[in-house]
Amino acid sequence: MTAVHDDEHGLGVGVRRPRRVARVLLDSPLPQLDRLFDYEIPAELADDARPGVRVRVPLRSAGRVVDGLLVEVGEPDASDRPLSQLDAVVSPVPVLTPALYSLARKAADRAAGSAGDILRLAIPKRMVRAEKAWLAAGPPPLPAVDETATGWADEVLAAFPGLATALEAGERVAVDAPPLPARLDDGTPVGAWAVLLAAAATRVLAHGRSAIIAVPDHRDRAQLEAALQSRIPAEALVRDDAKQSGPVRYAAFLRTLSDAPCVVIGNRSAVYAPVADLGMVALWDDGDPLLAEPLSPGVHARDAALLRQELHGGALVFAGHTRTTDVERLVAIGWVRELPAARRVTPRVVLTATREGESRAARVPSSAFAAAREALTQGPVLVQVARPGYAPVLVCASCRHPARCAHCGGPLHAARQGAVPTCSWCGRAAHAWACSECSSTLLRMASSGSERTADELGRAFPGTRVIVADGDHPVAQVEDRPALVVATRGAEPPAVGGYRAVILLDGDRMLMADELRIGESCLRWWSNAAALAAPGAPVHLVGVGGEIARALATWTQASYARAELADRAPLRMPPTVRVASVDGPRRAVDTALAELRRAVPELDAEAVLGPLARDETVRALVRFEYALGARVTESLRASVVSHAMKGRRPVKGRTPGAAHTLKVRVDVPDLDL
C-alpha cells in the first residue's frame, strides 16, 4: 500500500514518506512460499516489529491471515509498489536469531527443502504463561563454574591428549569413547562416554561459552544429565527434549536465547538451540537412527552440526563406541581429525561357536552358558536379543511358510506360549488360521523375543532374578547383585559396577536384514552392549564370524568403517556419494530428471536409478558427487516448486493428494527403490 499524505507545512501534497518494510518468512508447508515476503510496518506496530518476533500477516492468495517470523527490517522504502501491512505482532520476544535463520536457510538449501520446516523443528510452539514468566524473571545470571569442577574436567580430558586444545581452537574431531562403565559420586551408573562429554561441556562453560550435546534418546540424556548436575550450576543446564511438556520445553528454549552461556543437552533438534557464543557442538553415537530427522526435509543431526560449526565456529565433537562411515569419510578427507586416547582400553570379547558334538541349533552355546553361570555368582549378566515380545515370528509347522493374517496379510506373532496368534499390523486374532500354501493349521515359533528368552533362561537358571528390558519394559539401571537382564538392542540399562558377563545372541539374524548399513548397525549395537561390561568381564558374541566379528574382538571399529568405504566406492553407494530420492507422478519425476540433466550436465549416465513404480507413484534415485551438491539440490528444489505451482490449477479427473505431489529427499542412507 502506498503511503501518500499532505506535507506538515502544506507545501508537499502527495509526497511519499519512506515506509519501514518487514521481511517475513511465512509458516506454510507450500514450497513456493519458502522465501521472504515484504510487508509494510504500520505506525502502531513500529516499536514491536523487531527482527525475530512472531507476526501475523495477510496472504492474498489464500485470502486469510497466516503466521510468520519477521526475519529482518529492511531499509526505508520510498517506492510506489503496493505492500500489505503487518496484521499483528504476536509476541514481543525475538525467537528467531540471525544465526538460527542462517543455519535453517543453509540446511534447507542443502536438503532441497524449506527453511520454515527446519525452524518448525527448532522453535517450539509459543506458550503464553511460560513466556510471561520468562519476561518477568529477567535475564539469568552468568554461570560460575568452581575450580573443583574445572579441575575434574581437565583430569578427565587428559585421557585424550589434544582434546582440550581442540575445544579451545574450535576444531572438528572424532573421538572413540572409552568402552567402560563409570560411577558418579552419588553411585549412579553411567557410561564413561557421558563423563567424557560432560567434562568437555564443563570446560567450555568455564571459559564463558555455550555447549550443545545431542544424544539419540532419553536413556542417553539421563546419563549425561546425571554426569553434569553436580559439575555446573543448575541454571546453566538446559534440557531440550521432545517428551517435555509444551510450557517446559518453551521455557528451556527461551533460556537458550539469553546472553548467559549454558549447556544444552537433548535429542536431534538440540543442534539448532540458539545459544550465545557457541563453543562446542557434540554428537553422541551419530549412527543411531534416532538422530536422523524423519520430518521434511530430513536433515540429519550430524549434517546440521557440520553446517553450524562451519557457519558459527566452535568445536565439533563426534563421539561413539563405533565409527560411522559418514564420519570416517570426513576423517579420510581431512575435514575431521581423529583423536586417539592416551591409553587403549578394550573389552574382553570372545567369539563363541558351538563345540564338537553340540547342536548347531543351540541358541546359547555351552561356553557362553558356562560364562553366564559363573558370572551370576558375582553380579548381573546382560543377554542381548534381536527383538522384543515372546515369538515375534511364526511359521507354518509343515512347510515353514511365514504365517500371515488372512485379513491384511500382516505377520502373525504370539504374545506367550499357547496364546492365540495375533497380527502385528491390524491386531486381529487368528483363531482359525490355516496356511495359505499347504492348509496346515499347526504353527511353529521361528524366533525368540525378549520375553521368550527370559522365560527359557529363567528355567535354565532357577532361583535367579530375570529382568526384561525393551520398549514395553524400560529399565533405568540395574543393581549390583545377581540377575539375568534380557534386553533388546539399544534398550540395555547400565548396571552398577558393570555387567559381569555379556551374551550377544541373534547376531546372525541381525546381519540378515536387507539393509546397506546393517553391518555398521550390528557393530554399533554389539559395541554399545560390550561397553556396559565390567573391566575384564567376558563379552560373548554368539554365532558370528568374518570381518565384523574380528572388528568387535579387536575393537577396531574405525578400520571396519574404512573397509566399508573402500568396498562402497566402486559401487557408488552412500556415503561415498550423495543420494537423493525423487517421488511423485511419472510425468513430474521425468520432468524433474530432465531438468536436472540440463542444469548439471556433469552427471553421468549411471547417476539416475529408475524410475520404478511404487503404488500410484514412481521413484528414482539420483547419485551425485559432493561437489555437485549445491547445483543438484537447487535444480530438484526448483522442480518441486514448479510442480507445486502447477498443482494449484485444477486438473479434470484428478483428486488432490499425496500421490500427485512431487517429493525430494536428499542424503537417503540406502539405495532402496
C-alpha positions in Angstrom: 0.0 0.0 0.0 1.3 3.5 -0.9 2.0 6.0 1.9 0.5 9.3 0.4 -0.2 12.3 2.7 0.0 16.0 3.0 3.2 17.7 3.9 3.1 19.1 7.5 3.6 22.7 6.2 1.0 22.3 3.4 3.7 22.5 0.7 4.0 18.9 -0.4 0.7 17.4 -1.0 1.2 13.8 -2.4 4.8 13.5 -1.1 5.6 9.9 -0.2 7.4 9.2 3.0 9.7 6.2 3.2 8.0 3.1 4.6 9.6 0.7 7.0 9.5 -2.8 5.4 9.4 -6.1 7.3 10.7 -9.2 5.5 8.7 -12.1 6.8 9.1 -15.9 6.4 5.6 -17.4 6.3 4.7 -20.5 8.3 3.5 -22.6 5.4 4.2 -26.1 4.1 3.9 -24.9 0.5 7.3 -24.9 -1.2 6.5 -21.9 -3.4 6.2 -19.8 -0.2 9.7 -20.6 1.0 11.0 -17.0 0.6 10.8 -13.7 2.3 7.8 -11.5 1.7 7.8 -7.8 2.2 5.1 -6.1 4.3 4.7 -2.5 5.4 5.1 -1.9 9.1 2.2 0.3 10.3 2.9 3.1 12.7 1.1 1.4 15.6 3.4 -1.7 15.3 6.6 0.2 14.7 8.0 -0.4 18.3 7.2 -4.1 18.5 8.1 -5.1 14.9 11.6 -6.2 15.6 13.7 -8.9 13.8 12.9 -12.4 15.2 9.4 -11.8 16.5 6.3 -13.8 15.6 3.9 -11.9 13.4 0.6 -12.4 11.6 0.3 -11.2 8.1 -2.3 -11.3 5.3 -1.8 -13.7 2.5 -3.6 -12.6 -0.6 -3.5 -15.9 -2.5 -5.2 -17.6 0.4 -7.5 -14.8 1.4 -6.6 -15.2 5.1 -4.1 -14.2 7.8 -1.2 -16.6 8.5 1.6 -16.8 11.0 5.2 -15.9 10.2 8.5 -14.9 11.5 9.9 -11.4 11.0 13.4 -12.1 9.7 14.7 -8.6 9.1 13.5 -5.0 8.9 14.6 -3.6 5.5 15.8 -0.1 4.6 13.1 2.6 4.3 11.2 2.1 1.0 10.0 5.1 -0.9 8.8 3.2 -4.0 5.2 3.2 -5.0 4.8 -0.6 -5.1 1.8 -1.8 -3.2 2.5 -3.6 0.1 0.2 -5.2 2.5 0.6 -4.3 6.2 1.5 -6.4 9.1 -1.7 -7.6 10.8 -0.2 -8.1 14.3 2.9 -8.8 16.3 2.0 -12.0 18.2 4.8 -11.8 20.8 7.5 -9.3 21.7 10.1 -12.0 22.2 12.5 -12.4 19.2 12.6 -16.2 19.0 14.4 -16.2 15.6 18.0 -15.1 15.9 20.0 -14.1 12.7 22.3 -17.1 13.4 19.4 -19.5 13.6 17.9 -18.2 10.4 21.2 -18.5 8.5 21.6 -22.1 9.7 18.0 -23.0 8.8 18.4 -21.5 5.4 21.7 -23.3 4.8 20.4 -26.6 6.0 17.2 -26.3 3.9 19.1 -25.4 0.7 21.4 -28.3 1.2 18.5 -30.7 1.6 16.3 -29.1 -1.2 13.8 -28.2 1.5 12.1 -25.3 3.2 13.7 -23.1 5.9 10.2 -23.0 7.6 10.3 -26.8 8.1 13.7 -26.5 9.8 12.5 -23.7 12.0 9.3 -25.6 12.9 11.6 -28.2 14.5 14.0 -25.7 16.1 11.5 -23.3 17.6 8.8 -24.8 20.0 5.2 -23.5 19.9 4.6 -20.4 21.9 3.3 -20.9 25.5 2.0 -17.6 26.9 2.4 -18.4 30.6 6.0 -19.6 30.1 6.8 -16.6 28.1 5.3 -14.2 30.7 7.2 -15.9 33.5 10.4 -15.7 31.5 9.9 -12.0 30.8 9.1 -11.3 34.5 12.2 -13.2 35.7 14.6 -11.1 33.7 18.0 -12.3 32.3 19.6 -15.2 34.1 23.0 -14.6 35.9 26.3 -15.6 34.3 27.1 -19.1 35.4 30.2 -19.6 37.5 32.0 -23.0 37.4 34.0 -23.6 40.5 37.7 -24.7 40.5 36.8 -28.2 41.7 34.6 -28.8 38.6 37.2 -27.3 36.3 40.0 -29.5 37.8 37.8 -32.5 37.4 37.1 -31.7 33.7 40.8 -31.2 33.0 41.6 -34.5 34.6 39.0 -36.4 32.5 40.1 -34.7 29.3 43.7 -35.6 29.9 42.8 -39.2 28.8 42.6 -37.7 25.3 45.7 -35.7 24.6 44.8 -32.7 22.4 41.1 -32.7 23.2 41.2 -29.7 25.5 43.3 -27.8 22.9 40.8 -28.8 20.1 37.9 -27.4 22.2 39.7 -24.0 22.6 40.7 -23.9 18.9 37.3 -24.8 17.6 38.4 -27.9 15.7 36.4 -30.8 14.3 37.4 -34.1 16.0 36.3 -37.7 16.1 36.7 -39.4 19.5 36.4 -43.2 20.2 34.8 -43.1 23.6 36.3 -45.5 26.3 34.1 -48.7 26.4 33.8 -48.7 30.2 31.1 -48.2 32.8 31.5 -45.4 35.3 30.0 -44.4 38.6 29.3 -40.9 39.7 30.0 -39.6 43.2 26.4 -40.5 44.3 26.8 -44.0 42.9 24.7 -43.5 39.8 26.0 -45.8 37.0 26.7 -44.1 33.7 28.9 -44.8 30.7 32.4 -43.4 30.6 31.3 -41.6 27.4 28.9 -39.5 29.4 31.6 -38.4 31.8 33.9 -37.5 28.9 31.3 -35.3 27.2 30.2 -33.8 30.5 33.9 -32.8 31.2 34.2 -31.2 27.7 31.0 -29.2 28.3 32.1 -28.1 31.7 35.4 -26.9 30.4 33.7 -24.9 27.6 31.3 -23.4 30.1 34.1 -22.5 32.4 35.6 -20.4 29.6 32.4 -18.5 29.2 31.0 -20.2 26.2 27.9 -22.4 25.5 27.9 -26.1 24.6 25.4 -28.3 22.9 25.3 -32.1 23.2 22.8 -34.1 21.1 22.1 -37.7 22.0 19.7 -40.3 20.5 17.2 -40.9 23.3 16.1 -40.3 26.8 18.4 -43.0 28.3 21.5 -41.3 27.0 20.2 -37.9 28.0 19.6 -39.1 31.6 23.2 -40.4 31.9 24.6 -37.1 30.5 22.3 -35.0 32.8 23.4 -37.0 35.8 27.1 -36.5 34.9 26.6 -32.7 34.6 24.3 -31.9 37.5 27.0 -31.9 40.2 29.5 -30.1 38.0 27.8 -27.0 36.6 25.2 -24.6 38.1 21.6 -25.8 37.7 20.5 -22.6 35.9 23.2 -23.3 33.2 21.9 -26.8 32.4 19.2 -26.7 29.8 17.3 -29.8 28.7 15.8 -29.9 25.2 13.6 -32.9 25.0 10.6 -33.6 22.7 9.0 -35.5 25.6 8.8 -32.4 27.8 5.5 -30.6 28.2 4.9 -27.7 25.9 5.5 -25.0 28.6 8.6 -26.6 30.0 10.2 -27.0 26.6 9.3 -23.5 25.5 10.8 -22.1 28.8 14.0 -24.1 28.1 14.1 -22.6 24.6 13.7 -19.1 25.9 16.7 -19.8 28.3 18.9 -20.5 25.3 18.0 -17.1 23.8 19.8 -15.4 26.8 23.2 -13.9 26.6 24.3 -16.0 29.5 26.1 -19.2 28.3 24.7 -22.6 29.1 24.9 -26.3 28.3 22.1 -27.7 26.2 21.5 -31.5 26.2 18.8 -33.1 24.2 17.8 -35.0 21.1 18.4 -34.2 17.4 16.7 -30.8 17.5 19.0 -29.6 20.2 21.6 -28.9 17.5 19.6 -25.8 16.5 19.5 -24.3 20.0 20.2 -20.6 19.6 22.7 -20.3 22.4 25.0 -17.4 22.9 28.7 -17.7 21.9 28.7 -21.3 20.9 31.9 -23.1 22.0 31.1 -26.8 21.2 28.6 -29.0 19.5 28.9 -32.7 20.3 27.1 -35.7 18.9 27.0 -39.0 20.7 26.5 -42.1 18.6 25.7 -40.4 15.4 24.9 -43.8 13.8 21.8 -44.2 15.8 18.7 -43.8 13.5 17.1 -41.6 16.1 19.4 -38.8 15.1 18.0 -38.9 11.6 15.1 -36.4 11.2 12.1 -38.2 9.8 10.2 -35.0 9.0 10.8 -32.9 5.9 13.4 -32.0 4.8 15.1 -34.8 6.8 18.3 -33.1 7.8 20.4 -35.5 9.9 21.7 -34.0 13.2 25.2 -34.8 12.0 24.8 -32.7 8.9 23.1 -29.9 10.8 26.1 -29.9 13.3 28.6 -29.7 10.5 26.8 -26.8 8.9 26.5 -25.0 12.3 30.2 -25.4 13.1 31.1 -24.1 9.6 28.8 -21.1 10.0 29.2 -20.1 13.6 32.5 -21.6 14.7 33.2 -23.5 17.9 34.4 -27.1 18.3 32.6 -30.1 16.8 33.0 -33.5 18.5 31.8 -36.8 17.1 31.9 -39.4 19.9 30.9 -43.1 19.9 32.0 -46.6 20.6 32.0 -47.2 16.8 32.8 -45.0 13.8 30.2 -44.5 11.2 31.2 -44.5 7.5 29.9 -40.9 7.3 32.4 -39.7 9.9 35.1 -41.9 8.6 34.7 -40.3 5.2 35.2 -36.9 6.8 38.3 -38.2 8.6 39.7 -39.6 5.3 39.4 -36.2 3.5 40.9 -34.3 6.4 37.7 -32.4 7.4 37.6 -34.1 10.8 40.6 -35.0 12.9 40.9 -38.4 14.6 41.8 -38.1 18.2 43.0 -41.3 19.9 43.0 -41.9 23.6 46.2 -41.9 25.6 45.6 -45.4 26.8 43.8 -48.0 24.7 41.0 -49.8 26.6 39.2 -52.8 25.0 36.6 -55.2 26.4 37.4 -58.9 26.5 35.4 -60.2 23.5 35.0 -63.9 23.0 33.8 -65.2 19.6 31.6 -68.1 20.7 30.8 -71.1 18.4 29.2 -74.4 19.0 31.6 -77.1 20.3 32.1 -80.6 18.8 29.0 -82.7 19.4 26.9 -79.7 20.3 23.8 -79.0 18.3 24.3 -76.1 15.8 20.7 -75.1 16.7 21.6 -74.3 20.3 20.8 -70.7 20.8 23.2 -70.3 23.8 26.4 -72.5 23.3 27.8 -74.3 26.3 30.8 -71.9 26.6 28.5 -68.8 26.8 26.2 -70.7 29.2 29.1 -71.6 31.5 30.3 -68.0 31.4 26.9 -66.7 32.4 26.6 -69.3 35.2 30.0 -68.3 36.7 29.3 -64.5 36.3 25.9 -64.8 38.1 27.8 -65.7 41.3 29.3 -62.2 41.3 26.6 -59.9 39.8 24.3 -59.2 36.9 24.6 -60.7 33.4 23.4 -59.0 30.2 21.8 -61.0 27.4 21.1 -59.0 24.2 18.4 -60.3 21.8 17.2 -59.0 18.5 13.5 -58.5 19.1 11.0 -57.8 21.8 8.0 -59.9 22.6 7.6 -63.7 23.0 7.5 -65.1 19.5 7.9 -62.2 17.0 7.8 -64.6 14.0 5.5 -67.6 13.4 5.8 -70.0 10.5 3.8 -73.0 9.3 4.9 -76.1 11.2 4.6 -78.2 8.0 6.1 -76.1 5.2 7.8 -73.3 7.1 5.9 -70.7 5.1 5.6 -67.4 7.1 2.2 -67.2 8.9 0.2 -64.3 7.6 -3.1 -62.6 8.7 -6.0 -63.6 6.5 -7.4 -60.1 6.7 -4.5 -57.8 5.9 -1.6 -60.1 5.1 0.5 -58.9 8.1 2.9 -61.2 10.0 1.5 -63.2 13.0 3.1 -63.3 16.4 2.5 -65.0 19.7 2.3 -63.0 23.0 3.1 -66.1 25.1 3.3 -69.8 24.9 0.0 -71.3 23.8 -1.6 -67.9 23.1 -3.8 -67.3 20.1 -1.7 -65.8 17.3 -2.2 -62.0 16.7 -1.5 -59.9 13.6 1.3 -57.4 14.1 -0.3 -54.9 11.6 -4.1 -54.9 12.3 -4.1 -56.6 15.8 -6.7 -59.2 14.8 -6.6 -62.6 16.5 -6.2 -65.6 14.1 -8.5 -68.1 15.8 -8.9 -70.4 12.8 -5.6 -69.9 11.0 -4.7 -72.1 8.1 -1.5 -72.0 6.0 -2.1 -70.5 2.5 0.4 -72.8 1.0 -0.4 -76.3 2.5 -3.6 -75.7 4.5 -1.9 -76.9 7.7 -3.3 -75.5 11.0 -0.1 -76.0 13.0 2.3 -73.2 13.8 5.9 -73.1 14.8 7.9 -70.3 16.5 10.6 -69.2 14.1 12.3 -66.7 16.5 12.5 -65.9 20.2 11.9 -62.4 21.5 13.0 -60.9 24.8 10.1 -62.4 26.8 10.5 -65.9 25.5 14.3 -65.7 26.0 13.7 -64.6 29.6 11.3 -67.5 30.1 13.8 -70.0 28.8 16.7 -68.6 30.8 14.6 -68.5 33.9 14.0 -72.2 33.6 17.7 -72.8 32.9 18.8 -70.7 36.0 16.2 -71.5 38.6 16.2 -69.1 41.5 17.8 -66.3 39.5 16.1 -63.0 39.1 15.3 -62.3 35.4 14.7 -58.7 34.2 13.3 -57.9 30.8 14.3 -54.5 29.3 12.7 -53.5 26.0 10.4 -50.8 24.6 7.5 -52.1 26.6 9.5 -52.7 29.8 12.0 -49.8 30.1 14.6 -50.2 32.9 16.7 -47.2 34.0 19.5 -49.1 35.8 20.4 -52.5 37.4 21.7 -53.1 40.9 25.0 -54.7 41.7 23.6 -58.2 42.5 23.0 -61.4 40.6 20.3 -61.0 37.9 19.8 -62.0 34.2 18.9 -58.9 32.2 17.4 -59.8 28.8 17.4 -56.6 26.7 16.7 -55.8 23.1 19.3 -53.9 21.2 19.5 -50.3 22.3 17.5 -50.8 25.5 20.3 -52.2 27.7 20.3 -50.5 31.1 23.6 -49.6 32.8 24.5 -51.7 35.8 26.2 -50.5 38.9 29.8 -51.6 38.6 29.1 -53.0 35.1 27.9 -56.4 34.0 29.9 -59.5 35.0 29.3 -61.0 31.6 27.6 -60.0 28.3 26.0 -62.5 26.0 25.2 -61.2 22.5 22.6 -63.5 20.9 20.8 -63.5 17.4 23.8 -61.9 15.7 23.4 -64.0 12.6 19.7 -63.0 12.3 20.5 -59.3 12.8 23.0 -59.5 9.9 20.4 -61.0 7.6 18.4 -57.7 7.4 18.3 -56.4 3.8 19.9 -53.0 4.5 23.1 -51.4 3.2 24.3 -50.4 6.6 23.3 -53.5 8.6 26.9 -54.4 9.3 27.5 -50.9 10.7 24.4 -51.1 12.8 25.2 -54.6 14.2 28.7 -53.5 15.1 27.2 -50.4 16.9 24.7 -52.5 18.8 27.2 -55.0 19.9 29.9 -52.4 20.8 27.4 -50.4 22.9 26.4 -53.5 24.8 30.1 -54.6 25.3 30.9 -51.2 26.7 28.5 -52.0 29.6 30.7 -54.9 30.8 32.8 -54.5 33.9 36.6 -54.4 33.2 37.8 -57.9 32.4 34.3 -59.3 32.1 33.8 -61.6 29.1 31.6 -60.5 26.2 30.4 -63.5 24.1 29.4 -62.9 20.5 27.4 -66.0 19.5 27.4 -67.4 16.0 29.0 -64.6 14.1 32.3 -64.7 12.2 34.1 -62.8 9.5 35.4 -59.2 9.4 32.7 -57.7 11.6 33.4 -60.2 14.4 37.1 -59.6 14.2 36.4 -55.8 14.3 34.5 -56.3 17.6 37.0 -58.7 19.1 40.0 -56.5 18.3 38.0 -53.3 19.0 39.0 -51.8 15.6 35.6 -50.3 14.5 37.3 -47.4 12.7 39.2 -49.9 10.5 35.9 -51.7 9.7 34.4 -48.3 8.6 37.4 -47.7 6.4 37.0 -51.1 4.8 33.3 -50.4 4.2 34.0 -47.2 2.5 36.6 -48.9 0.3 34.0 -51.5 -0.7 31.3 -49.0 -1.4 33.3 -46.5 -3.5 33.4 -48.6 -6.7 29.7 -49.3 -6.4 28.9 -45.6 -5.8 27.0 -46.2 -2.6 26.4 -43.7 0.2 28.2 -42.1 1.9 30.9 -42.2 -0.8 28.4 -40.2 -2.9 25.2 -38.4 -2.0 21.9 -39.9 -3.0 18.6 -38.1 -3.5 15.2 -39.8 -3.9 12.6 -38.2 -6.2 9.0 -39.5 -5.7 5.8 -38.5 -7.5 3.7 -38.9 -10.6 5.6 -40.4 -13.6 5.4 -37.2 -15.7 6.6 -35.0 -12.8 9.5 -37.2 -12.0 10.6 -37.5 -15.6 10.4 -33.7 -16.0 12.4 -33.2 -12.8 15.1 -35.6 -14.0 15.2 -34.0 -17.4 15.7 -30.5 -15.9 18.4 -31.9 -13.6 20.3 -33.3 -16.6 20.2 -29.8 -18.2 21.2 -28.0 -15.1 24.0 -30.4 -14.1 25.4 -31.9 -17.3 28.3 -33.4 -15.3 26.0 -36.2 -14.1 27.0 -39.4 -15.9 24.7 -42.0 -17.5 24.6 -44.1 -14.3 23.8 -41.3 -12.0 20.0 -42.0 -12.1 18.5 -45.3 -11.0 14.9 -45.8 -12.0 12.2 -44.6 -12.0 10.4 -47.6 -10.8 6.6 -47.8 -10.0 5.6 -47.6 -6.3 1.8 -48.0 -5.9 0.4 -44.8 -7.5 3.7 -43.1 -7.9 7.2 -43.7 -9.2 10.6 -43.3 -7.6 14.0 -42.5 -8.9 17.3 -42.2 -7.1 20.0 -39.7 -8.1 23.6 -40.3 -7.2 25.9 -37.3 -7.3 29.3 -36.2 -6.0 29.5 -33.9 -3.1 31.0 -31.1 -5.3 27.8 -31.1 -7.3 25.5 -30.9 -4.3 24.5 -27.3 -4.5 23.5 -27.4 -8.1 21.7 -30.7 -7.8 19.6 -29.6 -4.8 18.9 -26.3 -6.4 17.5 -28.0 -9.6 15.5 -30.5 -7.7 14.0 -27.8 -5.4 13.1 -25.8 -8.5 11.2 -28.8 -9.8 9.3 -29.2 -6.5 8.3 -25.6 -6.6 7.3 -25.7 -10.2 5.2 -28.8 -9.7 3.5 -27.3 -6.6 2.6 -24.1 -8.6 1.1 -26.2 -11.4 -0.8 -28.2 -8.8 -2.7 -25.1 -7.8 -4.6 -25.2 -11.1 -7.4 -27.7 -11.1 -7.0 -30.7 -13.4 -10.0 -32.6 -14.7 -10.3 -36.0 -13.1 -7.6 -35.5 -10.6 -8.2 -35.6 -6.9 -5.6 -33.7 -4.8 -3.5 -35.9 -2.6 0.0 -37.3 -1.8 0.1 -39.4 -5.0 0.1 -36.2 -7.1 2.9 -34.4 -5.1 6.5 -34.3 -6.2 8.7 -35.1 -3.2 12.5 -34.9 -2.9 14.6 -36.3 -0.1 18.4 -35.7 -0.1 21.0 -37.9 1.6 18.9 -41.0 1.9 21.0 -43.7 3.7 20.3 -46.6 1.4 19.8 -47.4 -2.3 16.2 -48.5 -1.9 14.0 -48.1 -4.9 
